Amino acid sequence: MALLDDLDSFDLRLLAMMQDDARVSAAALSEGVGLSVPACYRRIQRLRRIGAIRRDVSIVDPATMGWPLTIIVLVTLDREGKRILDDFHRAIAAVPEIIEAWYVTGDHDFVLRLVARDMASFDQQISDLLYSNPVIRSFKTLVTFRNLKPLSGIPSAR
C-alpha cells in the first residue's frame, strides 16, 4: 500500500483529478498536472501498482439497481478472538447486500452499510446473518432517510 511519503505533488494532483472523474482524458490529466501524456500514464500505472489507486469504478445510485433502502448496522460481538473475527469477516464478505464494512473501536465492533429492497428483505438479511450467529451480543440498525454527503474524494494531507 502506498504511503503519502511515496507520492510527490504530481502524483497527488493526478489522484485529486482522477477522484473527481476517473474517466478524465490523459490529455486533460497532462495539462492539469503539467506533465507529458506518457509521463502521466506511467505515473498512473505506478499508482495502481503500489496500491494508491485501488480500483476504477462507477458509483451507482443503489435505487437504480433496485436497492432503495440503505441501512447502517452497528454490531457488537459477545466475545472476540482471531477465529471469531475471521469467521464473522467471511460471513459478511459473503453477503453482496453488505456494500461496506468496518472493524471499529468503541461500543460496537463492526459497522456495516447494506442495501435492501424493502424492510422484509432487510429482516431476512439480519435474521440470516445476525440473529442466528451465537457470537453476536447485540446490534443496532439505522435506516437512512437521505444521503447528505455522497462518497467524495480523499483530500490530500499535504
Steps between C-alpha positions, in 0.01 A plus 500: 500500500627844409579752770492878471882505507501284182316773306610834364292806408441369145364171638273683743362725225439198277316324782288806574399534135426128461289493817287775356456315169672167431418535131692825456713480186875455507532834321298677771704330773820600325388861476371504858824377659754643256650174373501330161230245420749207513635621835145520641423152369816356663414668829141371493627146433741537794223635725293191419796266553588643844135501611440876511221440247307196619236477226332701231123474547177677422302603806142399426194616693379187686135578416590476131599138560184421698634570850312809628585449870842562651544375854787539744538214748714529815604152614639403842652157547459302820868409491793549269786290379680446173279211391179680598605818317613305194172304493292817529709670233439208264129506581460869416722471191260235366197734513489713183249741657768606752675761290742627767620370834742627762655339808496786753585601855250623756163365612455289186733265318379537142318757292324362194339693218255297303229543245155342496203483267256550787468442875394139451818418305707685761333297776598181316858621458549576869322182600739294287813690598451628853216331688634154424861584593578401862794743533282808435418670831293777347450718197334830423356600167482848356279534194615799297260763371733679262868512414610850596859461380559236236833325480764758415867503418766475766665840567877524486672514839765735359 
